[in-house]
Amino acid sequence: MLLPRQTLRDRKLTTIRSDLSVDERKEYIRAVLCLQSKPPKAPKDKVPGSLSRFDDFVATHMTMAPQLHSSTNLFAAHRYFIYTYEKALREECGYQGYQPVGLLALSLLLCFV
């Protein structure tokens, strides 16, 4: 699956976690709890421990870690992973914000832009 083409005008690139208002933090937490309350979509034979939609993302990251963390795939794979996670928050739980990141993650990202 290809990521949609976006320009800087189309999409806010990131939200720094510490910059979120109290209401924005509550909304993000509500959406994450919503994912945790939804049934998993991952196949039970491949991910038997996944108990929720949120667990699907944890299990995918754990089982795909060698591929996700190879030097050639690191940024593209994580960009796609975060995109699909944020998409699930939006489409399955009505989240309107952006995936917040910590300052360390943001500084690492900016090193490679």
GIVENRA-V482939 format. One line per field, one symbol per residue. ss: DSSP state (H for helix, E for strand, - for the rest). A space follows every 50 residues. Layout:
ss=???
This chain:
ss=--------------EEHHH--HHHHHHHHHHHHHHHH------------- --HHHHHHHHHHH-HHHH-----HHHHHHHHHHHHHHHHHHHH------E E-HHHHHHHHH--
